Structure formats: C-alpha cells, structure tokens
Amino acid sequence: MPSWINRQTLGWAAGAAGGLALMLFPGSVITLGIGIALGYRGHSWLEQTERSVQQ
C-alpha cells in the first residue's frame, strides 16, 4: 500500500465524497423526477400501442 494512504487522507477523501454527494443531491432528485415522468409516459404509450394491436 502506498505510504500516502493513511487515516488522515482517507478522512479527507470521505469528506470530499460526502460534500460532493450533498452538492449533487438536488440534481439527482430532479433527474429521478424526470425519469419517473418519462417512464409513466412510456407506460401509457405502451398500453395504447397494445390496445391498437389487439383491435
């Protein structure tokens, strides 16, 4: 293991990762909402397509 890896550098890395996750949190919620909306719209489209094929 490299000599520069110790508790202090691991602590800084964990803190930086946590800070980055907090900064990106609103974006992930917005992306999740867009995905849900598009998924629901796709579900409706699939149902309509299925009905038209059955007729």
PyMOL commands that set and color helices and strands:
alter all, ss='L'
color gray80, all
select helices_A, chain A and resi 7-54
alter helices_A, ss='H'
color red, helices_A
deselect
rebuild
show_as cartoon
